Amino acid sequence: MKRNPLLIFTLLLGLLFVAPHQYKAHAQDADMNAGETITNNIIMPESATTQQADTVQNGFKIWQFNMQNNGQTDITNPTITLKSGYDSSIFDSVPSFPYIYNLPTLTPGQDYSTDWLMPTDAADFNIIQPNYSTAVSFTTGYDSTRTVSPEMIPVGGTQQTVTITLTPVDSQYASELSGLGILLSTNVPDVTVVSTTYPANLDQGEQVSSSSESGDLTDWTLNNSQLNKQYTFTVILNVPNNTGQPFAFRPEVHFWGSWKTAFQEAVGPSVTITDSSLDGNTPGIGAVTYAIAETDRTWSYGQQLQRDVIYQGTQPAGPMDVSILIKPGSNQPAPINPKSQGVIPVAILSTDTFDATTVDPKTITFGKMGMGPKVSSTQNSLEDVNKDGMTDMVLHFPNELECGVTTATLNGQTKDGQQINGSASVNTVGCN
């Protein structure tokens, strides 16, 4: 099934673009820090194992802006004003340019760049997110790989070894103002880290730091990296499998490489960073201005460029579809009289790939497909209702179906926690 690229991007945005690689000014004694991060992004398919530094990629761009009060007193009327020659309609939630973010105050230590979602209120100085069709062509400047062993997770689960390599090639990553990083995450529930191994060749002054943000398996930052040197990280994961059948699994791996332009210092009520990437059809107009009411504050400000590669991970397994037979032995679609006070027998059928005897009958409900009342079974038994030599599970449910219902559905789970659902057509009778 093809995934909607815009949906993928929206889901990844909140999860992956996180604080460890955001712009931070170098002058620690400045009252105000201000910065802009311009990120080119590509999303690799779930099956991807490698990406080359010099391969031209077609991706999308994100601009992020942050302002921090590094002083000891409140800052009043902090404002970020964006100017661009682009048509504002290509951006989400931007009615027109100039576009202004503003707050009443910034208290000491406040930094509105750590929440990487679109602004939902005036408290978020954040990002401009272009529509996915706003493409950009670029090279990342680093090689990356992601391999897993084993890929197939057996029933009951197993440990999986994830090997990740990162090789900086572009000279930008040789600067002391640069950084590289890897973030490992998954949407599959209950996956845990057993162990991690850093590169064995950190022998030229390289430094690796690690953190684990909420929802992430692990997060590494590599500083002082050497060009054309491959760095290998290894993670052993414990991957459970309660689906009742083997499935292929790859964790999501997000690589980033960034470098800062030379930061500047100033005194006064505002600073401006020119940005040609915001020019659009009007050369020279792109800029972001950071302003406050106070006129005597010192500033440290600058720009960061970033290249991100996201290897998509395995999506969580959805409910397993099972075959059901309503009123076994009757004509199909099964005739149901909503005025009857009896019960409706429903069989969950065993197949070559599903054993109905593994179903937990206490979890099973039955009723109208979609919205509508669902009822639990009052009785269950095991028998071969369709005479195929396999044992099926038969459950009996109070008759709560209404006139006009055409499809009924069954939901629940197996004894090991795998969600199941099944549906079949019905024909309501005696309704006149």
Buried (B, 14 or more C-beta within 10 A) or exposed (E): EEEEEEEBBBBBBEBBBBBBBBBBBEBEEBBBBBBBBBBBBBBBEBEBEEBBBEEEBEBBBBBBBBBBBBBEEBBEBBBBBBBBBBEBEBBEEBEEBEBEBEBEEBEEEBBBBEBBEBBEEEEBBBBBBBEBEEEBEBBBBBBBBBEBEBBEBEBEBBEBBBBBBBBBBBEBBEEEBBBBBBBBBBBBEEBEBEEBEBBEEBEEEBEBEEEEBEEBBBBBBBBBBBBEBEBBBBBBBEBBBBBBEBBEBBBBBBBBBBBBBEBBBBEEBBBBBBBEBBBBEEEEBBBBBBBBEBEEBBBBBBBBBBBBBBBBBBBEBEBBEBBBBBBBEEEEBBBBBBEEEEBBBBBBBBEEEBBBEBBBBEBBBBBBBEEEEBBBBEEBEBEEBBEEEBBBBBBBBBBBBEEEBEEBBBBBBBBBEBBBBBBBEBEBEEEE
